[in-house]
Amino acid sequence: MRTLALSILLLAAAAAAGRAQQWEVGGIGGGGFLSNVAVTGSPGSATAGFQTGAAFGAFLGNNLYGHIGGEFRYAYLQNNLQLSSGGSSVSFSGVAHVVHYDLILRTSRKNSPVQFFAAIGGGMKIFRGTGAEAAYQPLSQYGYFTKTQALKPMASVGGGMKYFIRRNVCLRTEFRDYITAFPKEIIAPAPGAKFGSILHDFVPMVGLSYEF
């Protein structure tokens, strides 16, 4: 009898936990707008960085504590490498992959179809130069493009809004700032040149999600 009672209590607790947890899965897309860093210690002035490009991703969230939840996220970013000086610039094909977990702080849904949220977290960003290396590159007095990759720790901050189209279907608009050290492995400073150290990747996105 005691074993049966304990089993019933455990099953009830598991059922309650199952009802308390609410999962959300979705896909999202937008664009990445990266900051540039100054190139110093070389003749003339220049900037190193990345061009604007597309961003696509997916996420899995767990809404567990009312106003607090979390999301596992992945995004693919298409941003070509770039060096600029004066009126000239040179580019090199490049992509990046980001994997991170964000803590989500949100307003209560209640009876409103609109929910706002803030996000803060961290993970990793993999930068990849995918172009064809050449013996001569314009603006090589400032830096060089390389066909390699660099793995950087990443901070993620942002927020957004969810609009419930139906009971379990949401339209999401959101913004993330992915913050990393500048990947000097794939845009290598020329001898005597120094690059800035911090890179911001501003990523506005729109997507759809389903809660269950």
C-alpha positions in Angstrom: 0.0 0.0 0.0 2.8 2.4 0.9 4.5 1.6 -2.4 1.3 2.2 -4.3 0.8 5.5 -2.5 4.3 6.6 -3.3 3.9 5.7 -7.0 0.7 7.7 -7.2 2.4 10.7 -5.6 5.3 10.4 -8.0 3.0 10.2 -11.0 1.0 13.2 -9.8 4.2 15.2 -9.4 5.4 14.2 -12.8 2.0 15.2 -14.3 2.1 18.5 -12.5 5.6 19.2 -13.7 4.5 18.3 -17.3 1.6 20.8 -17.1 3.9 23.5 -15.6 6.4 23.3 -18.4 5.6 24.9 -21.7 7.8 24.4 -24.7 8.2 26.6 -27.7 9.9 25.8 -31.0 10.3 28.0 -34.0 12.3 29.3 -37.0 13.5 32.9 -37.6 15.2 35.0 -40.2 16.6 38.5 -40.7 19.9 40.2 -41.3 23.2 40.8 -39.6 24.7 44.3 -39.3 28.2 44.2 -38.0 30.3 46.9 -36.5 33.7 47.7 -38.0 37.0 48.2 -36.0 39.6 50.8 -36.7 43.0 49.8 -38.1 45.8 51.7 -36.4 49.6 51.7 -36.5 49.7 51.8 -40.3 50.0 54.5 -42.9 46.6 56.1 -43.6 43.3 55.2 -42.0 41.3 52.0 -42.6 38.6 49.8 -41.1 38.2 46.1 -40.9 35.0 44.2 -40.5 32.1 42.4 -42.2 29.4 43.3 -44.7 25.7 43.2 -44.0 24.2 39.8 -44.8 21.3 37.3 -44.2 20.7 35.5 -41.0 18.6 32.3 -40.4 18.0 30.3 -37.3 16.0 28.1 -35.1 15.3 27.9 -31.4 13.8 25.6 -28.7 12.5 27.4 -25.6 11.2 26.2 -22.2 8.8 28.5 -20.4 8.9 27.1 -16.8 8.6 29.9 -14.2 5.9 32.3 -15.4 8.1 35.3 -16.2 11.3 33.4 -16.6 12.4 30.9 -19.3 15.2 29.9 -21.5 16.0 29.2 -25.1 18.6 27.1 -27.0 19.4 28.9 -30.3 21.3 28.3 -33.5 21.8 30.8 -36.3 23.6 30.8 -39.7 25.0 34.2 -40.7 26.2 35.2 -44.1 28.6 38.1 -43.8 31.5 38.7 -46.1 34.8 39.9 -44.8 35.8 43.5 -45.7 38.7 46.0 -45.5 38.0 49.6 -46.4 40.2 52.7 -46.7 39.2 56.1 -48.2 36.9 55.4 -51.1 38.1 51.8 -51.8 37.2 48.5 -50.2 37.9 44.8 -50.8 35.9 41.8 -49.7 36.2 38.1 -49.2 33.4 35.5 -48.8 32.6 34.5 -45.2 29.9 32.9 -43.0 29.4 32.3 -39.3 27.6 29.9 -37.0 26.3 30.8 -33.6 25.1 28.5 -30.8 23.9 29.9 -27.5 21.6 29.7 -24.6 19.6 32.8 -23.5 17.8 33.5 -20.2 14.4 35.0 -21.2 12.6 37.5 -19.0 9.0 38.2 -20.2 5.8 39.9 -19.4 2.9 37.6 -18.4 0.7 36.5 -21.3 -2.6 36.7 -19.3 -5.3 37.7 -21.7 -3.2 39.9 -23.9 -2.2 38.7 -27.4 1.1 40.6 -27.0 4.0 39.6 -24.9 7.4 41.4 -24.6 10.6 39.8 -23.5 14.3 40.5 -22.8 17.1 38.1 -23.4 20.6 37.7 -22.1 23.0 34.7 -22.5 26.1 33.4 -24.1 27.6 30.7 -26.3 30.1 30.4 -29.2 30.4 31.9 -32.6 32.4 30.2 -35.4 33.7 32.6 -38.1 34.7 31.1 -41.4 36.5 32.7 -44.3 35.3 30.8 -47.4 36.7 32.8 -50.3 39.7 32.0 -52.6 43.0 33.2 -51.2 45.2 35.2 -53.7 48.9 36.1 -53.8 48.0 39.7 -54.1 45.2 41.5 -52.3 44.3 45.2 -52.5 44.7 47.0 -49.2 47.2 44.4 -48.0 49.1 47.1 -46.1 46.3 46.9 -43.6 45.4 43.2 -43.4 44.9 39.9 -45.1 41.9 37.6 -45.6 42.4 33.9 -44.8 40.5 30.8 -45.7 40.3 29.5 -42.2 38.0 29.6 -39.2 38.0 31.0 -35.6 36.0 30.0 -32.6 35.1 32.8 -30.2 33.2 32.9 -26.9 30.1 35.1 -27.4 27.7 37.2 -25.3 24.1 37.5 -26.5 21.8 40.4 -25.4 18.5 41.6 -26.9 14.8 41.4 -26.7 11.6 41.4 -28.7 7.8 40.9 -28.9 5.6 37.9 -29.5 2.1 38.3 -31.0 -0.2 35.3 -30.6 -1.9 34.7 -34.0 -3.7 31.7 -32.5 -3.7 30.1 -29.1 -0.4 28.3 -29.6 1.1 30.1 -32.7 3.2 33.2 -32.3 4.6 35.8 -34.6 8.0 37.0 -33.2 10.0 40.1 -33.9 13.3 40.4 -32.0 16.8 41.8 -31.9 20.1 40.3 -30.8 23.5 41.8 -30.3 26.2 39.1 -30.6 29.4 40.3 -28.9 32.7 38.7 -29.5 36.4 39.4 -29.8 37.4 40.4 -33.3 38.5 37.3 -35.3 42.0 38.3 -36.2 42.6 34.7 -37.4 40.5 35.2 -40.5 41.2 38.9 -41.1 44.9 39.1 -40.1 46.5 42.4 -39.4 49.4 43.3 -41.6 52.8 43.8 -40.0 52.7 47.0 -37.9 48.9 47.3 -38.1 46.6 46.8 -35.1 42.9 46.1 -35.1 40.2 47.0 -32.6 39.3 44.2 -30.2 35.5 44.0 -29.9 32.9 43.1 -32.6 29.2 43.7 -32.4 26.8 41.8 -34.7 23.4 43.5 -34.6 20.8 41.0 -35.8 17.1 42.0 -36.2 14.8 38.9 -37.0 11.2 37.9 -37.6 9.9 34.4 -37.2 7.1 32.0 -36.2 6.9 29.7 -33.2 4.6 27.1 -31.8 4.0 26.5 -28.1 3.1 23.1 -26.7 
